[in-house]
Amino acid sequence: MAFRPQLPPISSQGLFGFYSLLFFLFLLYSRVCDLFLPWLHIPLASSTISAIMAILSGGLLAALNLRVSVWRGGSFQVVTSDWYRAVLAYFLVVVLVQTLDEVTRAIRVVTYALGVLAFLAMAFGKQTDGRLLMPVGYFSNPNELGMAMLAGVFLWWAMSRDASRSMPLRAFAAVLIPVMVWILLRTGSRSGLLSVAFCAPFLLREYSPAGRIKILIGGALLAVIAAMALPGLLLERFGTFFSAQEKGATAAEAAQDERTIGSSEQRMYLLRTSLMMTVENPIFGVGPGNFAVVDASQSEERHEHPGWAGTHNTYTQISSEAGVPALVFFVAALVIAWRGLARARRLNRAANHPRKRQMDIACAGLQLTVALFAFQFLFIHMAYSAVYPAIAGLSVALVRAVERELAVLKARSIATAPAAGARPLIANLAIPVSKA
């Protein structure tokens, strides 16, 4: 018989804040409001309601104790708008998502939202230079849209392997995953393909040797189908990472080669420039949001045309704009999220919890998503976006919920095993017993 850990009763403010947060997470990842009623600022309203409820419940003030420094130029807008929303998204998830049921529900909402985004991309997406992107909003960048689709692949993969979900939902997940992969390919995101190669070993380790062979065969078939079905411009783009233009190419292929190679050269220039700014301003950087401003100013001093482009690298965006200490904290947060999920999986596998499989799959899905973001940060600058902080918050909430469940299970095992003479449900695990 399944049991639930004894937790303090949830206040009405906390409960209302939790459902407001779920609504905000759905809007954050589906981007429905980018297309419909954007002037109502519904995501801002939902996040504000969640913050108010978190404050009234007493959780946010205890968890949030921040001091914000302001740099010159446009940093004030970045700090008070973009960065603030990103930090708020993280703390709202950590404060309002407490139990295992709540965290699995929040992950499920994010999963559904990415599925909705896939349908919106198919219905309303437009093509620029043969690449699929959303017409407005955050995912109007095809690289960001490709990243979202791959994150959706991992979360829907976890949904398809969760036996606690209904069979129709799991079957729908199995159908949706190839669709999201196809949208990823249609974005023409080369970093998306590299991310697939990077994350593949983490995914394959979740299967038996026979299962890995099936996955590899399925991936090979998908690659063959994609090679036959994708437009020639996208195939040319995928085949030209840093190579030169081939002789005898058509005018369209030559133009695509020029854009692709130009994009690669620009990325190398931005990488060198951001590293140079980091060396020149190692402690505080040039200020959040000021990389493009400083780069444009330096280009004008050299009598060159300013590019007004971001770093295309989150790590160097942070180091050049906020300093090396900020980068250290950011990387440490990534490592902590990954190791926390790995620790939760290790403890869970050694236990005999009734929801053992569900917890392991949830941790696996978030681990794959964290690995995806950690790699994609090499190609996308999104230091002040709320898209990753919400995932990080869910990782923290899931680890905490799993450890709480296992702690209560251990306490119950210790209390009942000696009297009954039965084998403990958890043996030799260093899990603190929660008094909650």
Phi, psi and omega in degrees: 000129181289152178226164180239142177295146179279113181242160176298147180299143181277131179289159178297326177295317179295321180293316178295321177296324180297314180290328173295322178294318178301319178296319178296317179298321178297316180292325182297319186263333178276333181058033179301321183286350172292332182259326186238129176052048182295334183288347179280345179052048182297319178301320178296318180296317182293320178292325178294317177299318179298318180295318180297316179294323178294322178293315181295329179282349177089359184276321187290319181296329179285329184268333187253113178219079189246147171238125186256127173263146183241128178266181180284176173067225184274011184295326182301316179295319181295315183292315185279345181246285186294304183297320180298317180295323179296314179295319180297320179301317179297309185290328177296319178295314183297322185280317189270341180258109189244308187272168178296320178298319181292318183289322177294326177292320179295317178297322180295322178295316177299319179299313178299319182299318179292329174295318177297319178301321179298317179292324177295323179295321179289324185276321188241356182296151177238167182245133175232120185056034179082358183260136180277135177205163176284147184292330180216167173089190187299320183271022170285353170267121184298330179293319177294321178295318177298319178298317180297321180294321180290323174299320177296323177302315183292319182288322176288331173299316178297322178298319182292338182259002181270108183293343179284346177276155182293153181297320177299322179293320179292324177293321177298321178298319180296331178279321184290327183302311177299327178297316181292324176296319179296318177296320176304314180295323181291338177288344181067024182279109177292325177294332176295319177294319177298324179294323177300314179296322181291318185276344183305315179299324179293325178287318183296331181291348178279356185242162173285167177307319179294321178294324179296321178297319179297318180296317181295320177295316178298320178295322178294319177296320179296322179296320179295315180297318180297320180297329180274332188260334183289148176300152182299326180296322179288319177299321178296320179294314179296328181277356183236082177280304178222016183276161180276165180293137181277149177288147178081008180288153177290169181298318179295318179294321179296319179295320178296318178301317182296318179293319182294312180294322177298321177297318179295318179295321178297318179300319179294320177297315181294325177296313179298317182294317180294323177293321178296318177297325177296317179295321182282335181226067190287335187269307185248354181068190180266000179109138179305128179081003187259001181301310182297324180295312181293319179297318179296320179296317179293324178294320178294323177296330178270007180060039176247159179285123181291139182272333182051046180245154175283181186286339187058027178201114184295323182296313179283337172298315180292314183294322182280330184262330183240352177100163181297318178304321178296321178297319179299315178296321182295312179296321179299322179296321176298314181297317181297319179298315181295312183291326178297315178295321178296319179294318179298320178294320181296315179294321182294321180293333180276355182257178179233052183282144179299333180252031184303312183294318180298317180293321181294318180293320178299316178296320180297316179298317179289326176299314178298321180292318177297317178299320178300310181297317181302323179281318181295335178299342177287345187235348184230137175261112183215041184297332185249014177275148179275357185296313180281317181306326178294321176295318178298319178297320177296324177297314178298315181296321180292315179300315180298318181293319179296314180295325177293316178300316182290327178294317178294322177297320179294318179297319179294322180294317180296323183286330186256331186297315182298321182289321183273343182073021183267164177290133179301147178290331177227131182235136173055042176246130181274071179247122179296138180276117182287141177267000183291000000 
